[in-house]
Structure formats: structure tokens, C-alpha cells
Amino acid sequence: MQKEKVQNIDSNTACINASEQTHPGWYNLKYSLIGIVFGIVFVKAEIISWFRIQEMFRLQSFHMFGVIGTAVVVGAISVFLIKKLKIKTIHGEEIKIADKEFNKGQIYGGLLFGFGWALTGACPGPLFAHIGSGFFAILVVILSAIAGTWTYGYFKEKLPH
Amino acid sequence: MIEQIQAPWPWYIAGAIIGLIVPALLILGNKTFGISSNLRHICAACFPGDIKFFKYDWKKEIWNFFFVGGIVLGAFLANHYLMSGEAIKVNATLQKELSNYGITNFQYMLPSELFSFKALLTVRGFIIMVIGGFLVGFGTRYAGGCTSGHSIMGLSNLQWPSLVATICFMAGGFLMANIILPWILSL
């Protein structure tokens, strides 16, 4: 077993699991169901298309702006209602959403990710959808992305934040 | 109905479904929407080294792997059962520009001239796949999230740092696509 002290994941740099509850492993399959829906939408709305992303960044199509904009509006209304009506999880837990704290990483890292997004035509989600679509060469892109994340972790303390 | 499902889905349908993932994850188990954290969890699970950033209980975040596993499966199902097999409709100006760089195959989601194991051996293919991938992994973690974590989840929760991040994602993308990428494609 792991002897080192395990620290809690910092809320600002991860999509955190705010739940205090523990459940059997198969409970996680509900997240797979949501993932399946997401994967289908990625493909069917051509969000994973390199061409759609190029069109977005060249202002040649409204499609991607429409997708992201609608998602934000629907997401924001949902979060507002959850807070307003104090909606609980299906397990009766209070819903908590951690605030994002500002640091300069959002600027520097944001620009660097923007470069990568325009090059690969994919953010992390679509990369995984490419694998499901049979573009196995994208495994190379994913491995590079993992290497990039690891490199960030290695140099984190030396980088301006 | 079947024809509508097989045709590309409009932005408002796709956007609405993606937006609903935000409350779905919250209500199903207090999970905040995000994908790029998976890359960090993979590092933490496989090669944490002696790096503080990767020393946490990644097993607590295992739901995120199940989520991404679903994305892979969903993409597979969509490709096998929900497609009409027609080529992607690409903006005429973009088609013309890309054909100048020898990119003429618009049959698939990705241009085969840039994304294949063979393309990896070309200068531009290497830059786009390997350096591009590295920037996605490095940049998202440095920024603390990607399009889903910041642009959708963060903005939905009215977080101004997420707005800063989103503006920078877009600025970086515009700069790369319009100024730097044409040069890379000409290599």
C-alpha cells in the first residue's frame, strides 16, 4: 500500500470530485452513460472535425460558436436552478461547485492550449472521441498530451502563476 | 426521423445536450464537468515520479476515466450506427486555402494528409500531432482546465477566471490558425 502522505487534489486545477460518499465501483457506470451521449454528440455535430475547428478560428462558420454558446447558456441556467432550488444529488448530498481562483496560468496556459487546439483541431474530449472513431494515429496525440501534462507537473513550481 | 439523426446535428441540439451534461454530472454524484483532468490522473496513476503535483488519491477521481471511456464508446456507436457516410461539408474558402497545401481529402473528420502514422514522419505532421498534442496537455493543465472545465463548466458557474481562460484559448487559436498554421502547412 502507498505509504506516502496523499494530499487532496487542489480544487483549482482539476475537475474535482466533491462527493464525500463512497459507492461500489460499478456505480461509476452512470458516468459512462453520460460519456456515451457526449461521444455521440461529438461525432454527430462534427465537433471532433479538424475542419470545423479551423472554420471557427477563421470565422468561416458559426457552428462551433453556436455549440459552445448554447452549452454555456443551458449549463448556466441549470447551475442557477440547482443553487436556487437547493437541488441535491440522487444520493441526497448537497451539491458543491468549487470556485476557480485566478492565476496567471489561465493566461499563459490558455494561450498555449489555444495553439494546440488550432493545430490538432481538438481539445481533450474530442481526442478520445477520435479513438472511438477509429483514428488510431491520434493515440500519438494523446500520448503527447499526457507528456505535456507531466512536463507541466514537473516544472510547475518554476512557472509563473 | 432516421434521416435527421443520420445528417449532421445542428449546433443548438448539440449545444443543449452538452449543456445538460453539467447538471447531469452534478446531480448524479456531485461531479464537475471536465475532461483534461484525465490526463493528470493518468500521470498520477502511471508515472507520478517524485512530483508533488501527481501525488494525490487518483482513485477518488476514477469516475473521470469511466466518463472518458463512455466518450470512446459513444463515438464508436455514432460512427457505426448513426452516420450517412457523406463527406464533411467544408467552407469553400477553407477548402481552397487547404488545397494550396495539398490537403484535398474532405471525406473524414480529420484530413488524412495530416493525421496518420505516415504523416508523423513529415515535418508538418510531426508538428501538428506531437507538438500540438503536447501543447494541449501542457496548456490545459497550466490553465487549470480545457474547453469543458473552463469554457462550459466554469462559465456556467459564472467564474471570471474561466472567462479569462476562454478568451486566451480563443486568442491562441486565432493566432495559430491564421498566422502560424499556414506557415507550418507549407513545410
Interface residues (C-beta under 8 A of the other chain):
Chain A: E4 V6 Q7 N8 I9 N12 T13 A14 C15 I16 N17 A18 S19 Q21 H23 G25 Y27 N28 L29 K30 Y31 S32 L33 I34 G35 I36 V37 F38 G39 I40 V41 F42 V43 K44 A45 E46 I47 I48 S49 W50 F51 R52 I53 Q54 E55 M56 F57 R58 Q60 S61 F62 H63 M64 F65 G66 V67 I68 G69 T70 A71 V72 V73 V74 G75 A76 S78 V79 L81 I82 I87 T89 I90 H91 E93 I95 K96 I97 A98 D99 K100 E101 F102 N103 G105 Q106 I107 Y108 G109 G110 L111 L112 F113 G114 F115 G116 W117 A118 L119 T120 G121 A122 C123 P124 G125 L127 F128 A129 H130 I131 G132 S133 G134 F135 A137 I138 V140 V141 I142 L143 S144 A145 I146 A147 G148 T149 W150 T151 Y152 G153 Y154 K156 L159
Chain B: I5 P8 W9 P10 W11 Y12 I13 A14 G15 A16 I17 I18 G19 L20 I21 V22 P23 A24 L25 L26 I27 L28 G29 N30 K31 T32 F33 G34 I35 S36 S37 N38 L39 R40 I42 C43 F47 G49 I51 K52 F53 F54 K55 Y56 D57 K60 E61 I62 W63 N64 F66 F67 V68 G69 G70 I71 V72 L73 G74 A75 F76 L77 A78 N79 L82 M83 I88 V90 N91 T93 L94 L98 F106 Y108 M109 L110 P111 L114 F115 S116 F117 A119 L120 I127 I128 M129 V130 I131 G132 G133 F134 L135 V136 G137 F138 G139 T140 R141 Y142 A143 G144 G145 C146 T147 S148 G149 H150 S151 I152 M153 G154 L155 S156 N157 L158 Q159 W160 P161 S162 V164 A165 T166 I167 C168 F169 M170 A171 G172 G173 F174 L175 M176 A177 N178 I180 L181 I184
